[in-house]
Amino acid sequence: MSKQGIHKYAWAIAQHESHGTTSDHVYNQFNANDPPKEQPNLGPPDGWGIFQIDRSSEDGFTTTKETYNWKENTYAAIEKLDEKKR
């Protein structure tokens, strides 16, 4: 499978991981409806942002950039997909 093959699923992963309690297919770096509103999107056990990057049990901690910046969050997710492929 090529990198393109793995990356084509990224949009679906981001949608699933970031929608919160809404049924809409949206991408949320920050909480749209769930309290605390307008804070970085957090899901259990320690997932942050659009892709719910969770490094607490693996590589240390999610960086501030990955938590607050959707591009950095996405780059970290793509890096993780590449790592899984290897």
NUTORKOL-162988 format. One record per residue: residue in three letters; x, y, z of N, C-alpha, C in turn. Coordinates in steps of 0.1 Angstrom, whole numbers. Layout:
BEGIN
PT/res/n_xx/n_yy/n_zz/ca_xx/ca_yy/ca_zz/c_xx/c_yy/c_zz
PT/ALA/X/Y/Z/X/Y/Z/X/Y/Z
...
***
This chain:
BEGIN
PT/res/n_xx/n_yy/n_zz/ca_xx/ca_yy/ca_zz/c_xx/c_yy/c_zz
PT/MET/8/-12/0/0/0/0/9/12/0
PT/SER/6/22/-9/14/34/-10/10/44/2
PT/LYS/18/54/3/15/64/13/1/70/10
PT/GLN/-1/72/-3/-14/78/-7/-26/69/-2
PT/GLY/-24/56/-2/-34/47/2/-37/48/17
PT/ILE/-27/50/25/-29/52/39/-36/66/42
PT/HIS/-31/76/35/-35/90/38/-49/92/33
PT/LYS/-54/84/24/-68/87/19/-78/84/30
PT/TYR/-75/77/41/-84/75/52/-83/86/63
PT/ALA/-73/95/61/-71/106/71/-84/114/73
PT/TRP/-91/118/63/-103/126/64/-113/119/72
PT/ALA/-115/106/71/-125/99/78/-121/98/93
PT/ILE/-108/96/95/-104/95/109/-106/108/116
PT/ALA/-102/119/109/-104/132/115/-119/135/118
PT/GLN/-127/132/109/-142/134/111/-147/126/123
PT/HIS/-143/114/124/-147/105/135/-142/110/148
PT/GLU/-129/113/149/-123/117/161/-127/131/166
PT/SER/-131/140/158/-133/154/162/-147/158/163
PT/HIS/-157/150/160/-171/155/159/-177/157/173
PT/GLY/-171/152/183/-177/154/197/-191/148/198
PT/THR/-200/155/204/-214/150/205/-223/154/194
PT/THR/-218/161/184/-226/165/173/-227/154/163
PT/SER/-238/153/156/-239/143/146/-234/148/132
PT/ASP/-231/161/132/-226/166/119/-212/161/116
PT/HIS/-209/160/103/-196/155/99/-187/168/97
PT/VAL/-181/172/109/-173/184/109/-160/181/115
PT/TYR/-150/190/113/-137/188/119/-135/199/130
PT/ASN/-133/195/142/-132/204/153/-118/203/160
PT/GLN/-110/213/159/-98/214/167/-101/219/181
PT/PHE/-112/227/182/-117/232/194/-131/227/197
PT/ASN/-136/227/209/-149/222/213/-159/232/207
PT/ALA/-169/227/199/-179/235/193/-191/235/202
PT/ASN/-195/224/208/-207/223/216/-205/218/230
PT/ASP/-195/210/232/-192/204/245/-185/214/254
PT/PRO/-188/214/267/-180/222/276/-166/217/278
PT/PRO/-156/224/281/-157/239/280/-156/243/266
PT/LYS/-166/251/262/-167/256/248/-155/264/244
PT/GLU/-150/262/232/-139/270/226/-126/266/232
PT/GLN/-125/255/239/-112/250/244/-107/239/235
PT/PRO/-95/236/235/-90/225/226/-98/212/228
PT/ASN/-102/206/217/-110/194/217/-102/183/224
PT/LEU/-107/178/235/-101/167/243/-110/155/244
PT/GLY/-104/144/241/-111/131/243/-103/121/251
PT/PRO/-110/111/257/-103/102/266/-93/93/258
PT/PRO/-82/88/263/-78/92/277/-70/106/276
PT/ASP/-64/109/265/-56/122/265/-55/126/250
PT/GLY/-66/125/242/-65/129/228/-68/143/226
PT/TRP/-61/150/217/-62/164/215/-65/167/200
PT/GLY/-73/177/198/-75/183/185/-83/174/175
PT/ILE/-81/178/162/-89/171/152/-87/156/151
PT/PHE/-74/152/152/-71/138/152/-70/131/165
PT/GLN/-73/138/176/-72/133/190/-59/127/192
PT/ILE/-48/134/189/-34/130/191/-32/127/206
PT/ASP/-28/115/209/-27/110/223/-13/104/224
PT/ARG/-4/111/230/10/106/232/13/102/246
PT/SER/4/104/255/7/102/269/13/88/272
PT/SER/8/78/265/13/65/268/24/60/259
PT/GLU/28/68/249/37/64/239/50/73/239
PT/ASP/48/84/233/60/93/229/62/105/238
PT/GLY/57/105/250/58/117/258/44/124/258
PT/PHE/44/137/255/32/145/256/29/151/243
PT/THR/16/154/240/12/162/229/18/176/230
PT/THR/23/181/220/29/195/221/18/205/221
PT/THR/22/217/225/12/228/225/8/232/211
PT/LYS/17/231/202/13/233/188/3/223/183
PT/GLU/5/211/186/-4/200/182/-18/202/188
PT/THR/-18/207/200/-31/209/207/-39/221/202
PT/TYR/-32/232/198/-39/244/194/-39/247/179
PT/ASN/-30/240/171/-29/243/157/-34/231/149
PT/TRP/-44/233/141/-50/221/134/-40/216/124
PT/LYS/-31/224/118/-21/219/108/-11/210/115
PT/GLU/-6/215/127/4/207/134/-3/194/139
PT/ASN/-15/194/143/-23/182/147/-23/172/136
PT/THR/-26/177/124/-27/169/112/-14/163/108
PT/TYR/-3/171/109/10/166/105/14/155/115
PT/ALA/10/156/128/14/146/137/6/133/134
PT/ALA/-7/134/130/-15/123/126/-9/116/114
PT/ILE/-5/123/104/1/118/92/14/110/95
PT/GLU/22/117/104/34/110/108/31/97/115
PT/LYS/21/96/123/17/84/130/12/73/120
PT/LEU/5/78/110/0/68/99/12/62/92
PT/ASP/22/71/89/34/66/82/42/56/91
PT/GLU/42/59/104/49/51/113/42/37/114
PT/LYS/29/37/114/22/24/115/24/16/102
PT/LYS/25/23/91/28/16/78/41/9/78
PT/ARG/51/16/84/65/10/84/65/-2/94
***
